[in-house]
Amino acid sequence: MEQYRLGEMEKRLADIIWANAPLTTRKLTQLCEEAFGWKRTTTYTMLKRHCDRNLFANNNGTIEIIVSKEDFTLAQSQNFINETFNGSLPMFLTLFSKNNRMSKDEINRLQRLIDSYKEENDD
């Protein structure tokens, strides 16, 4: 989904909003000036992009979250796996684990997740 593709600065702005919402547009412009050196108009332009993508809403000068950071990250991950690995999570995990050693704890957590899916599908 195109709405979940963000450039570097769009992502950084979203992170500020997620960390501080709900917040006023005035507070957001202050935070963006401190973090990025942006003028008010730049902040409003970038915020409008996020609102057009329905990630956030600007309700009378108060910015509210529509899509949580967790849901956003999940959608980005699903898009990546769908586009890059034809939707195959096992293919992704196989290639990922070739170059990235997993700790015993990570392996155990992954095994518990697989086991829970097996139990759900056995019903």
Phi, psi and omega per residue, in radians:
M1 nan 2.265 -3.103
E2 -1.077 -0.565 -3.085
Q3 -1.121 -0.305 -3.135
Y4 -1.773 0.238 3.044
R5 -1.791 2.001 -3.120
L6 -2.129 2.491 3.005
G7 -1.283 3.023 -3.100
E8 -0.956 -0.892 -3.086
M9 -1.266 -0.574 3.067
E10 -1.095 -0.711 3.129
K11 -1.155 -0.726 3.140
R12 -1.139 -0.676 3.078
L13 -1.129 -0.785 3.118
A14 -1.023 -0.714 3.125
D15 -1.071 -0.684 3.094
I16 -1.114 -0.762 -3.133
I17 -1.134 -0.848 3.131
W18 -0.996 -0.654 -3.096
A19 -1.306 -0.382 -2.995
N20 -2.127 -0.145 -3.043
A21 -1.210 2.628 -0.093
P22 -1.279 2.553 3.116
L23 -2.556 2.787 3.132
T24 -1.431 2.762 3.080
T25 -1.109 -0.567 3.098
R26 -1.078 -0.796 3.118
K27 -1.125 -0.707 3.119
L28 -1.084 -0.745 3.137
T29 -1.114 -0.628 3.085
Q30 -1.140 -0.788 3.139
L31 -1.098 -0.704 -3.125
C32 -1.256 -0.565 3.073
E33 -1.155 -0.740 3.124
E34 -1.164 -0.769 -3.036
A35 -1.378 -0.676 -2.981
F36 -2.144 -0.183 -3.057
G37 1.308 0.406 -3.095
W38 -1.362 2.597 2.958
K39 -1.425 2.875 -3.123
R40 -0.985 -0.737 -3.086
T41 -1.124 -0.633 3.108
T42 -1.132 -0.772 3.115
T43 -1.049 -0.791 -3.133
Y44 -1.116 -0.681 3.119
T45 -1.101 -0.810 -3.138
M46 -1.177 -0.687 3.109
L47 -1.089 -0.716 3.137
K48 -1.042 -0.692 3.099
R49 -1.022 -0.766 3.131
H50 -1.162 -0.683 3.124
C51 -1.183 -0.674 3.094
D52 -1.109 -0.518 3.103
R53 -1.478 -0.015 -3.129
N54 1.091 0.562 3.018
L55 -1.476 -0.658 -3.126
F56 -2.375 2.856 3.073
A57 -2.215 2.467 3.056
N58 -1.892 1.728 -3.111
N59 -1.791 1.709 3.121
N60 0.933 0.756 3.074
G61 1.556 0.035 3.064
T62 -1.973 2.173 -3.102
I63 -1.611 2.224 -3.128
E64 -2.170 2.669 -3.129
I65 -1.455 2.291 2.990
I66 -1.768 -0.795 3.123
V67 -1.965 2.101 -3.141
S68 -1.171 2.813 3.107
K69 -1.070 -0.683 3.131
E70 -1.098 -0.808 3.130
D71 -1.141 -0.655 3.102
F72 -1.093 -0.828 -3.130
T73 -1.114 -0.700 3.091
L74 -1.064 -0.800 -3.141
A75 -1.110 -0.721 3.096
Q76 -1.082 -0.750 -3.135
S77 -1.119 -0.776 3.130
Q78 -1.104 -0.739 3.110
N79 -1.065 -0.759 -3.136
F80 -1.076 -0.830 -3.127
I81 -1.150 -0.700 3.118
N82 -1.111 -0.801 -3.075
E83 -1.317 -0.660 -3.014
T84 -1.598 -0.578 -3.035
F85 -2.149 0.411 -3.112
N86 0.893 0.603 3.099
G87 1.347 0.158 -3.081
S88 -1.603 1.805 3.078
L89 -1.119 -0.729 3.089
P90 -1.022 -0.686 3.121
M91 -1.114 -0.742 3.101
F92 -1.050 -0.868 -3.105
L93 -1.100 -0.661 3.114
T94 -1.071 -0.866 -3.125
L95 -1.217 -0.665 3.139
F96 -1.102 -0.766 -3.058
S97 -1.294 -0.283 3.094
K98 -1.107 -0.657 -3.064
N99 -1.865 -0.069 -3.092
N100 -2.272 1.929 3.125
R101 -1.205 2.333 3.102
M102 -1.697 2.469 3.094
S103 -1.304 2.882 3.101
K104 -1.043 -0.692 3.133
D105 -1.094 -0.754 3.109
E106 -1.118 -0.717 3.109
I107 -1.095 -0.764 3.138
N108 -1.131 -0.716 3.110
R109 -1.115 -0.729 3.113
L110 -1.137 -0.713 3.116
Q111 -1.116 -0.725 3.099
R112 -1.086 -0.682 3.105
L113 -1.109 -0.794 3.115
I114 -1.086 -0.772 3.134
D115 -1.073 -0.700 3.139
S116 -1.164 -0.630 3.083
Y117 -1.185 -0.645 3.095
K118 -1.078 -0.778 -3.141
E119 -1.087 -0.727 3.129
E120 -1.106 -0.691 -3.086
N121 -1.412 -0.295 3.115
D122 -1.362 -0.296 -3.124
D123 -1.239 nan nan
